[in-house]
Amino acid sequence: MNNYSIIMLGPSGSGKTVFLSSLYKKLSTQSELGFFLQVDTGEKRKRLNNIYTQVAADEKWPAGTRYSEVSEWTFTCRVQNPSDLSIYDACCFTYLDYAGGRINEEMDEEDENSEFNDNKFKAADALLGLLDGQKLCALMGKEKIGTVWAVNDLRNMIDVMQPSPKPVHFVISKWDIVEQNYTLEQIRDRLLEIDEFKNLVKLRNQGGSPVRLIPVSAVGKGFAIAKPDGSMEKTGEFPKPFQVEVPLACILPDMIQVMMEELIRKRKSELETPIEVKPNIGFLDLIGQLFAGGLKIVQELLPRKYQFPGKTLETLIEWAETPAQQKIAFAARRTEELRREQAESLKKVADEETALAHAINCFVSIQNQLVYRFPASELKVI
């Protein structure tokens, strides 16, 4: 079974631990999203449930990952067929949660290199950077704490991300607090005024590696309010996680985009006579021009864990290679169509391959909704 790894980066207090517990809370049972997650051990299941219980019921918030700790969480994505209730594994996602202190606290060079430049980091399929929603609000309000966050925490996170060519998902935590005063467009524009952030986005745009800005809330609207001293006070409402599944759903579509861009660049450099690409040619037609044998040959050239069946791969490519501005209109038009496709693929789930095909349909549908609700989420620098 394929396993996809995600490095979670964020300074102390950004909410990585709470995010993971919220992700598991929302996806521990199959819902309208069409799939569910199972954590790899009973101890980790209990730990995540205990963390979320503390979030929901205790006055204090859970403690963050300790400086010396690197937590690894493996979730199996599973699908339950509604006809006979049989359950099938689709794939796995492993999250490596690096302690926040490694982002914003000083350490010796040997320790830094051993933690951030190991094989697991290089082999990651995506990078997930947690942006503290409260710190973003402070940045928007030109408060000192926001400036310190931007020039220290954000800068250090970008330094760590820069060597990797993999997709980057910037996840805005505590969106329930942020949205009371700011839109995602306003947050995006402010972040792009920061040179390091803008340069990271621009270079990845040029290299065909997606960068996303994804608003999430581990607890949902109305669960907590920000106090003048910067702390969060719980209101007694029941938590309702918002969009915590979206970063996970974006991993495979974004990695396919990276892989396809790399294959195309390599193929163009190999050709002795450049192919003249006709205007407005479809991406699948372009593949047919560049590769004799078309999609079937491309499928064989991809790394093994991305060698999806033809129709599944075609679904991912069609979505991944749709230009950003077209995606907005595409998303509005395809919402119901994707729901129907998801419902049909669920009925066909009978083994690991059909479970994965269904899960990918779910991922595309979730990403489609992200683009529809938040057009500014796909970061582009012209």
Backbone hydrogen bonds in HBPLUS format (Angstrom, degrees):
<---DONOR---> <-ACCEPTOR-->    atom                        ^
c    i                          cat <-CA-CA->   ^        H-A-AA   ^      H-
h    n   atom  resd res      DA  || num        DHA   H-A  angle D-A-AA Bond
n    s   type  num  typ     dist DA aas  dist angle  dist       angle   num
A0092-CYS N   A0002-ASN O   2.80 MM  90  6.15 152.0  1.88 155.7 163.3     1
A0004-TYR N   A0092-CYS O   2.88 MM  88  6.13 164.7  1.90 140.7 142.9     2
A0094-THR N   A0004-TYR O   2.80 MM  90  6.12 157.5  1.85 145.4 152.8     3
A0125-ASP N   A0005-SER O   2.78 MM 120  5.33 153.2  1.85 136.4 145.1     4
A0006-ILE N   A0094-THR O   2.77 MM  88  6.11 155.9  1.82 162.9 164.4     5
A0096-LEU N   A0006-ILE O   2.86 MM  90  6.20 164.5  1.88 163.3 166.7     6
A0007-ILE N   A0126-ALA O   3.16 MM 119  6.63 157.4  2.21 157.7 158.5     7
A0128-LEU N   A0007-ILE O   2.81 MM 121  5.98 173.3  1.82 168.6 166.4     8
A0008-MET N   A0096-LEU O   2.82 MM  88  5.85 177.1  1.82 158.4 158.0     9
A0098-TYR N   A0008-MET O   3.41 MM  90  6.30 163.1  2.44 155.4 157.1    10
A0009-LEU N   A0128-LEU O   2.76 MM 119  6.06 168.3  1.77 164.1 166.6    11
A0130-LEU N   A0009-LEU O   2.78 MM 121  6.21 161.5  1.82 165.2 170.5    12
A0014-SER N   A0011-PRO O   3.12 MM   3  5.76 149.2  2.21 146.7 144.3    13
A0019-PHE N   A0015-GLY O   2.87 MM   4  5.90 151.1  1.95 144.3 153.1    14
A0020-LEU N   A0016-LYS O   3.05 MM   4  6.35 160.1  2.09 153.2 156.2    15
A0021-SER N   A0017-THR O   3.15 MM   4  6.42 162.2  2.18 148.8 153.6    16
A0022-SER N   A0018-VAL O   2.89 MM   4  6.03 150.5  1.98 147.8 156.3    17
A0023-LEU N   A0019-PHE O   2.81 MM   4  6.06 152.2  1.89 149.7 157.9    18
A0024-TYR N   A0020-LEU O   3.03 MM   4  6.27 162.1  2.06 149.1 152.8    19
A0025-LYS N   A0021-SER O   2.94 MM   4  6.09 151.7  2.02 138.3 146.9    20
A0026-LYS N   A0022-SER O   2.98 MM   4  6.18 162.2  2.01 151.5 154.6    21
A0027-LEU N   A0023-LEU O   3.02 MM   4  6.12 149.4  2.12 144.0 152.8    22
A0028-SER N   A0024-TYR O   2.85 MM   4  5.35 103.9  2.44 148.3 154.1    23
A0037-LEU N   A0027-LEU O   2.56 MM  10  5.48 165.1  1.58 163.0 164.5    24
A0034-GLY N   A0031-SER O   3.03 MM   3  5.74 160.2  2.07 119.3 124.3    25
A0036-PHE N   A0078-ARG O   2.92 MM  42  5.37 157.4  1.97 150.3 155.8    26
A0078-ARG N   A0036-PHE O   2.78 MM  42  5.37 172.8  1.79 163.5 165.8    27
A0038-GLN N   A0076-THR O   2.93 MM  38  5.11 144.6  2.06 134.3 145.7    28
A0076-THR N   A0038-GLN O   2.81 MM  38  5.11 169.2  1.83 146.5 147.6    29
A0040-ASP N   A0074-THR O   3.00 MM  34  5.54 130.4  2.25 162.8 170.8    30
A0045-ARG N   A0041-THR O   3.04 MM   4  6.31 151.6  2.12 143.6 152.1    31
A0046-LYS N   A0042-GLY O   2.96 MM   4  6.22 161.2  2.00 149.5 153.7    32
A0047-ARG N   A0043-GLU O   2.89 MM   4  6.13 151.7  1.97 142.7 151.5    33
A0048-LEU N   A0044-LYS O   2.90 MM   4  6.08 166.0  1.92 151.5 154.1    34
A0049-ASN N   A0045-ARG O   2.98 MM   4  6.18 162.9  2.01 149.4 154.7    35
A0050-ASN N   A0046-LYS O   2.81 MM   4  5.96 152.5  1.89 145.8 153.6    36
A0051-ILE N   A0047-ARG O   2.91 MM   4  6.15 155.5  1.97 148.9 155.4    37
A0052-TYR N   A0048-LEU O   2.99 MM   4  6.26 161.4  2.02 149.8 154.4    38
A0053-THR N   A0049-ASN O   2.88 MM   4  6.05 146.9  1.99 142.3 152.1    39
A0054-GLN N   A0050-ASN O   2.97 MM   4  6.21 152.1  2.05 144.1 151.0    40
A0055-VAL N   A0051-ILE O   2.96 MM   4  6.32 150.7  2.05 143.5 152.1    41
A0056-ALA N   A0052-TYR O   2.86 MM   4  6.10 159.4  1.90 147.8 152.7    42
A0057-ALA N   A0053-THR O   2.82 MM   4  5.84 155.5  1.88 151.3 157.2    43
A0058-ASP N   A0054-GLN O   3.06 MM   4  4.86 141.8  2.21 117.5 129.0    44
A0069-GLU N   A0066-ARG O   2.98 MM   3  5.19 159.0  2.02 111.9 118.7    45
A0071-SER N   A0097-ASP O   3.13 MM  26  5.03 147.6  2.24 147.3 140.3    46
A0097-ASP N   A0071-SER O   2.73 MM  26  5.03 165.8  1.75 159.6 162.1    47
A0073-TRP N   A0095-TYR O   2.85 MM  22  5.07 163.9  1.87 149.6 155.1    48
A0095-TYR N   A0073-TRP O   2.68 MM  22  5.07 159.8  1.72 156.2 156.4    49
A0075-PHE N   A0093-PHE O   2.78 MM  18  5.24 170.3  1.79 154.1 155.9    50
A0093-PHE N   A0075-PHE O   2.80 MM  18  5.24 157.3  1.85 153.5 161.4    51
A0077-CYS N   A0091-CYS O   2.73 MM  14  5.38 161.5  1.76 158.8 165.0    52
A0090-ALA N   A0077-CYS O   2.78 MM  13  5.52 162.9  1.81 169.7 164.6    53
A0079-VAL N   A0088-TYR O   2.90 MM   9  5.39 158.6  1.94 152.2 159.3    54
A0088-TYR N   A0079-VAL O   2.86 MM   9  5.39 161.0  1.90 153.0 158.6    55
A0081-ASN N   A0086-SER O   2.83 MM   5  5.44 154.8  1.89 166.3 167.4    56
A0085-LEU N   A0081-ASN O   2.78 MM   4  5.01 131.4  2.02 147.5 159.2    57
A0102-ARG N   A0099-ALA O   3.02 MM   3  5.78 156.8  2.07 120.7 126.9    58
A0103-ILE N   A0100-GLY O   2.89 MM   3  5.44 159.9  1.93 116.9 123.7    59
A0104-ASN N   A0100-GLY O   3.41 MM   4  6.84 156.2  2.47 152.7 158.2    60
A0105-GLU N   A0101-GLY O   2.88 MM   4  5.05 129.2  2.14 140.1 141.4    61
A0112-GLU N   A0108-ASP O   3.13 MM   4  6.41 162.9  2.16 155.1 160.2    62
A0113-ASN N   A0109-GLU O   2.99 MM   4  6.16 169.6  2.00 156.0 157.9    63
A0114-SER N   A0110-GLU O   3.07 MM   4  6.19 159.3  2.11 145.6 151.5    64
A0115-GLU N   A0111-ASP O   3.19 MM   4  6.32 146.1  2.31 145.8 153.4    65
A0116-PHE N   A0112-GLU O   3.05 MM   4  6.12 170.9  2.06 159.4 161.8    66
A0117-ASN N   A0113-ASN O   3.11 MM   4  5.34 149.4  2.20 136.1 140.9    67
A0122-LYS N   A0118-ASP O   3.24 MM   4  6.60 162.5  2.27 152.2 156.8    68
A0123-ALA N   A0119-ASN O   2.90 MM   4  5.99 144.2  2.02 145.8 155.6    69
A0124-ALA N   A0121-PHE O   3.29 MM   3  5.36 162.4  2.33 103.6 108.8    70
A0127-LEU N   A0167-PRO O   2.94 MM  40  6.27 162.6  1.97 162.6 168.4    71
A0169-HIS N   A0127-LEU O   2.86 MM  42  6.23 163.0  1.89 163.9 169.8    72
A0129-GLY N   A0169-HIS O   2.91 MM  40  6.17 153.8  1.98 141.5 150.3    73
A0171-VAL N   A0129-GLY O   2.79 MM  42  5.97 159.3  1.84 150.9 158.2    74
A0131-LEU N   A0171-VAL O   2.79 MM  40  5.83 173.9  1.79 151.4 151.9    75
A0173-SER N   A0131-LEU O   2.94 MM  42  6.06 156.5  1.99 149.8 157.5    76
A0136-LEU N   A0132-ASP O   2.97 MM   4  6.31 151.5  2.05 152.1 161.3    77
A0137-CYS N   A0133-GLY O   2.98 MM   4  6.25 152.2  2.06 143.8 150.9    78
A0138-ALA N   A0134-GLN O   2.99 MM   4  6.30 151.1  2.08 142.8 150.8    79
A0139-LEU N   A0135-LYS O   2.87 MM   4  6.17 147.2  1.98 142.6 152.0    80
A0140-MET N   A0136-LEU O   2.87 MM   4  6.17 158.2  1.91 150.9 156.4    81
A0141-GLY N   A0137-CYS O   2.94 MM   4  6.17 144.9  2.07 142.0 151.6    82
A0143-GLU N   A0138-ALA O   2.86 MM   5  5.10 172.2  1.86 157.9 155.7    83
A0142-LYS N   A0139-LEU O   3.08 MM   3  5.02 161.6  2.11 105.3 109.5    84
A0146-GLY N   A0143-GLU O   3.11 MM   3  5.42 129.3  2.38 104.7 117.3    85
A0147-THR N   A0143-GLU O   3.16 MM   4  6.55 152.4  2.24 149.9 158.0    86
A0148-VAL N   A0144-LYS O   2.91 MM   4  6.20 164.8  1.93 161.4 164.9    87
A0149-TRP N   A0145-ILE O   3.08 MM   4  6.19 155.2  2.14 135.4 142.2    88
A0150-ALA N   A0146-GLY O   3.02 MM   4  6.24 156.9  2.08 144.6 150.3    89
A0151-VAL N   A0147-THR O   2.99 MM   4  6.22 165.2  2.01 158.4 161.3    90
A0152-ASN N   A0148-VAL O   2.93 MM   4  5.77 134.9  2.13 144.5 154.8    91
A0154-LEU N   A0149-TRP O   2.90 MM   5  6.18 170.6  1.90 165.8 168.3    92
A0156-ASN N   A0152-ASN O   2.94 MM   4  6.04 161.5  1.97 150.7 155.6    93
A0157-MET N   A0153-ASP O   3.01 MM   4  6.23 154.8  2.07 148.7 155.8    94
A0158-ILE N   A0154-LEU O   2.96 MM   4  6.20 159.7  2.00 152.9 158.0    95
A0159-ASP N   A0155-ARG O   2.97 MM   4  6.24 152.8  2.05 148.0 155.5    96
A0160-VAL N   A0156-ASN O   3.21 MM   4  6.47 149.4  2.31 142.1 148.8    97
A0161-MET N   A0157-MET O   3.03 MM   4  6.31 151.7  2.11 146.3 154.6    98
A0162-GLN N   A0158-ILE O   2.93 MM   4  5.90 151.6  2.01 154.8 160.3    99
A0164-SER N   A0161-MET O   3.04 MM   3  5.83 148.1  2.15 127.5 135.8   100
A0168-VAL N   A0210-PRO O   3.15 MM  42  6.53 162.2  2.18 156.6 159.5   101
A0212-ARG N   A0168-VAL O   2.97 MM  44  6.45 156.3  2.02 153.7 161.5   102
A0170-PHE N   A0212-ARG O   2.75 MM  42  5.85 161.5  1.79 159.1 156.3   103
A0214-ILE N   A0170-PHE O   2.75 MM  44  6.13 162.3  1.78 160.5 166.7   104
A0172-ILE N   A0214-ILE O   2.83 MM  42  5.94 151.0  1.91 134.7 144.5   105
A0216-VAL N   A0172-ILE O   2.91 MM  44  5.89 167.1  1.93 161.7 158.1   106
A0177-ILE N   A0174-LYS O   2.91 MM   3  5.57 148.3  2.01 116.7 125.1   107
A0178-VAL N   A0174-LYS O   3.23 MM   4  6.64 159.5  2.28 145.8 151.6   108
A0175-TRP N   A0216-VAL O   2.95 MM  41  5.44 161.1  1.99 145.3 145.6   109
A0179-GLU N   A0175-TRP O   2.89 MM   4  5.83 178.7  1.89 157.9 158.0   110
A0180-GLN N   A0177-ILE O   3.37 MM   3  5.76 154.7  2.44 106.3 113.5   111
A0181-ASN N   A0178-VAL O   3.03 MM   3  5.97 166.3  2.05 129.1 132.3   112
A0182-TYR N   A0178-VAL O   3.03 MM   4  5.97 157.2  2.09 152.3 158.1   113
A0187-ILE N   A0183-THR O   3.12 MM   4  6.47 159.7  2.16 149.2 154.5   114
A0188-ARG N   A0184-LEU O   2.81 MM   4  5.99 165.6  1.83 153.5 157.8   115
A0189-ASP N   A0185-GLU O   2.96 MM   4  6.11 168.5  1.97 149.8 152.6   116
A0190-ARG N   A0186-GLN O   3.07 MM   4  6.23 155.0  2.14 144.1 150.7   117
A0191-LEU N   A0187-ILE O   2.98 MM   4  6.21 163.1  2.01 154.8 159.2   118
A0192-LEU N   A0188-ARG O   2.96 MM   4  6.19 154.7  2.03 153.6 160.9   119
A0193-GLU N   A0190-ARG O   3.09 MM   3  5.25 153.4  2.16 102.7 111.1   120
A0194-ILE N   A0191-LEU O   3.00 MM   3  5.49 159.3  2.05 112.3 119.0   121
A0198-LYS N   A0194-ILE O   2.94 MM   4  6.12 170.0  1.95 164.5 167.8   122
A0199-ASN N   A0195-ASP O   2.82 MM   4  5.95 161.9  1.85 155.3 160.2   123
A0200-LEU N   A0196-GLU O   3.08 MM   4  6.21 155.7  2.14 142.0 148.0   124
A0201-VAL N   A0197-PHE O   3.11 MM   4  6.38 164.1  2.13 152.7 156.3   125
A0202-LYS N   A0198-LYS O   2.89 MM   4  6.07 165.4  1.91 153.2 157.8   126
A0203-LEU N   A0199-ASN O   3.01 MM   4  6.10 170.3  2.02 151.8 153.8   127
A0204-ARG N   A0200-LEU O   3.18 MM   4  6.28 156.7  2.24 143.8 150.3   128
A0205-ASN N   A0201-VAL O   2.86 MM   4  6.06 150.0  1.95 150.1 159.1   129
A0206-GLN N   A0202-LYS O   3.04 MM   4  6.32 157.3  2.09 148.1 153.6   130
A0207-GLY N   A0203-LEU O   3.04 MM   4  6.28 140.8  2.20 137.6 148.3   131
A0209-SER N   A0204-ARG O   2.86 MM   5  4.96 154.8  1.92 150.0 149.7   132
A0208-GLY N   A0205-ASN O   3.23 MM   3  5.19 159.3  2.27 100.6 106.8   133
A0379-LEU N   A0211-VAL O   3.01 MM 168  5.62 153.2  2.09 151.7 158.3   134
A0213-LEU N   A0377-SER O   2.73 MM 164  4.64 152.9  1.80 138.4 146.9   135
A0217-SER N   A0242-PHE O   2.97 MM  25  4.95 153.9  2.04 141.3 143.9   136
A0242-PHE N   A0217-SER O   2.77 MM  25  4.95 168.0  1.79 152.1 156.2   137
A0240-LYS N   A0219-VAL O   2.60 MM  21  5.18 157.2  1.64 135.7 133.1   138
A0235-THR N   A0223-PHE O   2.85 MM  12  5.56 166.7  1.87 147.2 146.7   139
A0225-ILE N   A0233-GLU O   2.83 MM   8  5.32 155.7  1.88 145.9 151.2   140
A0233-GLU N   A0225-ILE O   2.86 MM   8  5.32 170.3  1.87 159.4 158.3   141
A0227-LYS N   A0231-SER O   2.85 MM   4  5.45 173.2  1.85 167.8 167.6   142
A0230-GLY N   A0227-LYS O   2.87 MM   3  5.42 162.2  1.91 125.6 128.5   143
A0246-VAL N   A0243-GLN O   3.19 MM   3  5.39 155.3  2.25 106.1 113.3   144
A0249-ALA N   A0245-GLU O   3.13 MM   4  6.36 157.3  2.18 151.4 158.3   145
A0250-CYS N   A0246-VAL O   3.08 MM   4  6.30 133.9  2.30 151.2 163.7   146
A0250-CYS N   A0247-PRO O   3.23 MM   3  5.22 136.7  2.43  95.3 107.0   147
A0251-ILE N   A0248-LEU O   3.29 MM   3  5.62 158.7  2.33 109.4 115.4   148
A0254-ASP N   A0250-CYS O   3.09 MM   4  5.96 157.3  2.14 146.8 153.7   149
A0255-MET N   A0251-ILE O   2.92 MM   4  6.07 154.5  1.99 150.5 158.3   150
A0256-ILE N   A0252-LEU O   2.99 MM   4  6.12 157.0  2.04 154.2 159.5   151
A0257-GLN N   A0253-PRO O   3.23 MM   4  6.48 151.3  2.32 138.9 146.0   152
A0258-VAL N   A0254-ASP O   3.09 MM   4  6.45 156.4  2.15 146.4 152.1   153
A0259-MET N   A0255-MET O   2.89 MM   4  6.14 166.3  1.91 154.0 157.3   154
A0260-MET N   A0256-ILE O   2.85 MM   4  6.00 161.7  1.89 152.0 156.8   155
A0261-GLU N   A0257-GLN O   3.01 MM   4  6.15 165.0  2.03 151.0 155.0   156
A0262-GLU N   A0258-VAL O   3.06 MM   4  6.25 157.9  2.11 148.5 154.6   157
A0263-LEU N   A0259-MET O   2.94 MM   4  6.19 159.7  1.98 150.0 155.4   158
A0264-ILE N   A0260-MET O   2.94 MM   4  6.09 163.3  1.96 153.6 158.0   159
A0265-ARG N   A0261-GLU O   2.99 MM   4  6.17 163.6  2.02 148.2 152.7   160
A0266-LYS N   A0262-GLU O   3.02 MM   4  6.16 162.6  2.05 148.4 153.3   161
A0267-ARG N   A0263-LEU O   2.87 MM   4  6.03 158.2  1.91 147.7 154.2   162
A0268-LYS N   A0264-ILE O   2.93 MM   4  6.08 162.7  1.96 153.5 157.4   163
A0269-SER N   A0265-ARG O   3.14 MM   4  6.33 152.2  2.22 143.7 150.7   164
A0270-GLU N   A0266-LYS O   3.13 MM   4  6.35 133.4  2.36 139.3 151.6   165
A0270-GLU N   A0267-ARG O   3.11 MM   3  5.09 131.3  2.36  94.8 108.1   166
A0271-LEU N   A0267-ARG O   3.21 MM   4  6.46 136.0  2.42 146.0 156.3   167
A0286-LEU N   A0282-GLY O   2.95 MM   4  6.28 148.3  2.05 147.9 157.4   168
A0287-ILE N   A0283-PHE O   2.98 MM   4  6.34 152.8  2.05 149.4 156.2   169
A0288-GLY N   A0284-LEU O   3.09 MM   4  6.36 150.0  2.18 137.5 145.4   170
A0289-GLN N   A0285-ASP O   2.98 MM   4  6.35 141.9  2.13 143.5 153.7   171
A0289-GLN N   A0286-LEU O   3.09 MM   3  5.05 121.7  2.45  93.2 107.8   172
A0290-LEU N   A0286-LEU O   2.98 MM   4  6.26 154.9  2.04 151.7 158.3   173
A0291-PHE N   A0287-ILE O   2.81 MM   4  5.77 161.0  1.85 155.6 160.2   174
A0294-GLY N   A0291-PHE O   2.88 MM   3  5.22 160.2  1.92 131.8 132.2   175
A0297-ILE N   A0294-GLY O   3.13 MM   3  5.69 125.9  2.44 111.5 123.0   176
A0298-VAL N   A0294-GLY O   3.19 MM   4  6.50 163.9  2.21 152.3 157.2   177
A0299-GLN N   A0295-LEU O   2.86 MM   4  6.01 156.5  1.92 148.5 154.7   178
A0300-GLU N   A0296-LYS O   3.36 MM   4  6.62 147.1  2.48 136.5 143.4   179
A0300-GLU N   A0297-ILE O   3.08 MM   3  5.22 121.8  2.43  98.7 112.6   180
A0301-LEU N   A0297-ILE O   3.13 MM   4  6.43 135.0  2.34 142.9 155.6   181
A0301-LEU N   A0298-VAL O   3.00 MM   3  5.05 130.5  2.25  98.1 112.2   182
A0302-LEU N   A0298-VAL O   3.17 MM   4  6.43 131.6  2.42 150.6 162.1   183
A0306-TYR N   A0303-PRO O   2.83 MM   3  5.47 161.9  1.87 125.9 131.7   184
A0307-GLN N   A0304-ARG O   3.13 MM   3  5.23 167.6  2.14 113.2 113.8   185
A0312-THR N   A0309-PRO O   3.04 MM   3  5.40 114.8  2.48 110.1 125.8   186
A0313-LEU N   A0309-PRO O   2.85 MM   4  6.02 164.9  1.88 164.5 169.6   187
A0314-GLU N   A0310-GLY O   2.87 MM   4  6.03 155.8  1.93 148.2 155.6   188
A0315-THR N   A0311-LYS O   3.01 MM   4  6.21 150.8  2.09 142.1 149.0   189
A0316-LEU N   A0312-THR O   3.15 MM   4  6.47 158.4  2.20 147.8 152.8   190
A0317-ILE N   A0313-LEU O   2.90 MM   4  6.14 163.0  1.93 155.1 159.9   191
A0318-GLU N   A0314-GLU O   2.89 MM   4  5.95 165.8  1.91 149.7 154.0   192
A0319-TRP N   A0315-THR O   3.23 MM   4  6.40 158.7  2.28 143.0 148.0   193
A0320-ALA N   A0316-LEU O   2.85 MM   4  5.94 171.3  1.86 154.9 157.7   194
A0321-GLU N   A0317-ILE O   2.95 MM   4  5.83 160.2  1.99 152.6 155.8   195
A0322-THR N   A0319-TRP O   3.24 MM   3  5.47 167.0  2.26 110.1 113.9   196
A0326-GLN N   A0323-PRO O   3.06 MM   3  5.32 118.3  2.45 104.4 119.9   197
A0327-LYS N   A0323-PRO O   2.90 MM   4  6.11 141.2  2.06 152.6 165.1   198
A0327-LYS N   A0324-ALA O   3.13 MM   3  5.10 125.0  2.45  93.1 107.4   199
A0330-PHE N   A0326-GLN O   2.78 MM   4  5.90 157.7  1.83 151.3 159.1   200
A0331-ALA N   A0327-LYS O   2.62 MM   4  5.66 152.5  1.69 147.2 152.9   201
A0332-ALA N   A0328-ILE O   3.25 MM   4  6.52 160.8  2.29 144.5 148.2   202
A0333-ARG N   A0329-ALA O   3.09 MM   4  6.26 156.5  2.14 147.4 153.8   203
A0334-ARG N   A0330-PHE O   2.94 MM   4  5.99 145.4  2.06 147.7 156.7   204
A0338-LEU N   A0334-ARG O   2.82 MM   4  5.91 162.8  1.85 163.6 166.0   205
A0339-ARG N   A0335-THR O   3.15 MM   4  6.42 151.7  2.24 143.8 151.7   206
A0340-ARG N   A0336-GLU O   3.02 MM   4  6.31 154.2  2.09 149.5 155.7   207
A0341-GLU N   A0337-GLU O   2.97 MM   4  6.28 160.3  2.01 149.2 154.7   208
A0342-GLN N   A0338-LEU O   2.85 MM   4  6.01 154.3  1.92 146.8 154.1   209
A0343-ALA N   A0339-ARG O   2.96 MM   4  6.18 155.8  2.02 144.6 150.8   210
A0344-GLU N   A0340-ARG O   2.93 MM   4  6.19 157.1  1.98 151.5 157.6   211
A0345-SER N   A0341-GLU O   2.89 MM   4  6.07 160.3  1.93 149.0 154.4   212
A0346-LEU N   A0342-GLN O   3.05 MM   4  6.18 145.2  2.18 142.5 151.2   213
A0348-LYS N   A0345-SER O   3.15 MM   3  5.18 136.2  2.35  96.0 108.0   214
A0349-VAL N   A0346-LEU O   3.31 MM   3  5.44 164.0  2.34 105.8 110.6   215
A0355-ALA N   A0351-ASP O   2.95 MM   4  6.05 146.0  2.07 146.5 157.1   216
A0356-LEU N   A0352-GLU O   2.93 MM   4  6.10 153.9  1.99 145.9 152.1   217
A0357-ALA N   A0353-GLU O   3.00 MM   4  6.25 157.1  2.05 144.7 151.2   218
A0358-HIS N   A0354-THR O   3.00 MM   4  6.13 155.3  2.06 138.9 145.0   219
A0359-ALA N   A0355-ALA O   2.89 MM   4  6.11 160.1  1.93 146.4 152.4   220
A0360-ILE N   A0356-LEU O   2.90 MM   4  6.11 157.6  1.95 152.5 157.7   221
A0361-ASN N   A0357-ALA O   3.10 MM   4  6.38 151.6  2.18 141.1 148.7   222
A0362-CYS N   A0358-HIS O   2.95 MM   4  6.33 149.9  2.04 148.6 157.5   223
A0363-PHE N   A0359-ALA O   2.86 MM   4  6.22 152.1  1.94 147.5 155.6   224
A0364-VAL N   A0360-ILE O   2.94 MM   4  6.18 164.4  1.96 155.4 158.0   225
A0365-SER N   A0361-ASN O   3.05 MM   4  6.21 155.1  2.11 142.1 149.2   226
A0366-ILE N   A0362-CYS O   2.92 MM   4  6.19 155.1  1.98 151.1 157.7   227
A0367-GLN N   A0363-PHE O   2.92 MM   4  6.18 163.0  1.95 152.4 157.0   228
A0368-ASN N   A0364-VAL O   2.82 MM   4  5.94 148.1  1.92 143.0 152.7   229
A0369-GLN N   A0365-SER O   3.04 MM   4  6.34 149.1  2.14 142.5 149.4   230
A0370-LEU N   A0366-ILE O   3.05 MM   4  6.39 146.5  2.16 143.6 153.1   231
A0371-VAL N   A0367-GLN O   3.09 MM   4  6.41 161.6  2.12 152.8 155.4   232
A0372-TYR N   A0368-ASN O   3.03 MM   4  6.26 153.0  2.11 143.7 151.8   233
A0373-ARG N   A0369-GLN O   2.87 MM   4  6.00 163.9  1.90 151.7 155.0   234
A0374-PHE N   A0370-LEU O   2.73 MM   4  5.61 158.1  1.78 150.2 157.7   235
A0377-SER N   A0374-PHE O   2.96 MM   3  5.57 162.6  1.99 126.1 128.2   236
